[in-house]
Every structure is written in structure tokens, then in C-alpha cells.
């Protein structure tokens, strides 16, 4: 099978199929959503700043 070639030839990689990063949920939003713990998710900017300070 030539699944790799089919994927490369598809329009999946074209600009019309790509979405802005601002429309994609952050990892914390994806992980916290099922928990429903009432805490608002941390913003992407806050997460990056926390990583820079802690790592």
C-alpha cells in the first residue's frame, strides 16, 4: 500500500486546511476538561512563563 504517498498528495498539508494555533485547545484544556474540577485552565502564555521560571 502507498498510504504515505496518499497522505503527501492529499490537500491536508495545504494552507486552506490548516487552522490557527489560537483555535486549537492547549494541552491543559484537553486534559482538564474531563476532570471538571472548576479551576479555569491556565493560558498558553502563563504556562510558557511558568515553564521558563521552573525549568
N, C-alpha and C positions, 0 to 999 in steps of 0.2 A: 504494500500500500504506500501511497505517496501523501500521507497526511501532512507532513511537514511542508511540502510544496503547495498543497491546497491552502494551508494557513498563510503562507507567504504571499500567495497570489490573491487572497481574499482582500476585501476592502477594509478589513478590520484595522489595518495599520494606517489607513488614510486619515487626513485631518478631519474629515466630516464625521468620522466615527469616534473620535477622541473627545473626552469631556474634560472640563476644567477641574483642577485639583480641589477647588473650593466646593465643587458639587459632590465630592467623594467623602464619605464619613471617615473620621480619624479612627485609628486602632482602638482608642479608648471608648469611643462611641459604639463601635461594633461589639466590644467586649462587655461594656456596662449595660447596654440596652436590655439583655436578658435578665440581668440582676435586679433591675427596677428598685435600686436602693434609695432613690430620692435625691441623690447627690447629682448636681449638674456636671456634665462632662467637662474636663479640662480642655481649654482651647489648644490648638496646634502650637500657637506662639508660646503659650505658657509651658507646654510640655517641652518644647525645644529649649527654652530658658532654664527650666529645671534640670534638664539633661546636661546643659553646659555647666551649671553650677555643681552638680553632683558627680559627674563623671570625669 
